Amino acid sequence: MIDVYIYTLDTLADWELGYVTSELNSGQYFKRSSDPVCVKTVGADLDSVVTKGGMRVIPEITTDDVPVSPSSVLLLPGADTWNDPKHKPIIDKAIELLDCGGTIAAICGATTVLAEAGVFDNRVHTSNSLEYLKMVSPSYKGESHYRDVKAVSDQNLITASSAGALLFAQLILAKLDVFSEETLEAWYNYFQTGDPKYFYNLMQTLPSSKK
């Protein structure tokens, strides 16, 4: 079982996790040999939050319930409310997860709090721009490890800019090994280009029961 935890907070940027959450929850393109995936929403508490797109989300569990395990995967979305002190425990939990071999995937605004916490000091990473990180995260010291790309993976840490949702999803799906390589390539190419030939290719990579 692959346990994926999605942190929710007010002003969560819905679209930044849309590609990956839809695929993990639906399993529509999973390979036959994929481990089952359990996706749960996490909150600082169990109060509902309202996303930037206006959707109301009720967390299923709190930060304390996220196990510190190498099999845990934590997704941290962008949001305008990361500076609220009540979200510090999830960053502390993210550091614990990284240290034990768990996977952390952060996009847009979530990268700033990881930078401020020193997570990027010795790990390859990206964000909305280097200047953005230095401006928003005064304690940031990882400039030499910054990569000017939409998304990047460094072992069990995946980071992305606000424009990198699709590549972010691809890197997460690859890390979890739930798609075959052929399916993931065709899936990414289709959503990247919109060319119908890649959708045809995608369908051809699926097990016969899913075509």
C-alpha positions, 0 to 999 in steps of 0.5 A: 500500500502506498499512503499519500497525504495531501495537506490542505489549508485555506487558499490551497491552489487547486490546480497545482495538485489537480493532475496528480490527485486525479490520477492517484485517486482514479487509478485509471492508468495504473499498471497491473503490478502497481501497489494500491494507493490510499489518498487522505487529506490532512489538516492542521485540524479537522476544520474545513478549508476553502481552496483558492478555487472556492471549493470546501475541503474537510480534512480526514486526519490531522498532522499528528496522524501522518505516520513517519514512515519511508512509505509515506508520501506528503504533498504540499500545495501552494497557498497564500496562508503558509505563514500561519504558525499553525502550519509549522507542525506539517513542515516539522513532519515533512523534515522527519519524513525526509530524514526517514526516507519518506517522500515530500513533494512541494509546489509554489508557496509550499517551497518557501516554508521548506526553504525557510526551514533549511530543507533546501540547504543541501538538496537540489530544488526549484521554486517560482524563481531563485529571487522569489525564494530569497525574497520570501524566505530570509533564512534560505541558504540553498542557492547553489542547489537551486535549479531554474526548471519547472520541477525537479526531483532529488531522491525523495524530495520533489519541488516545482514552480507554480507553472510546473503542475504537469511535470510535478505530477509526472515526477510524483507518478514516476517516483511512486511507480504506479504507471508503466514507463510507456504509459507515463511518457504518453500521458505526459506528452498528451497533456503537454502537447494536446496532440491526439496521437499521444492519447492513442498511444496512451490507450495502447499502453494500458492493460487490455481490461482498461482499454 
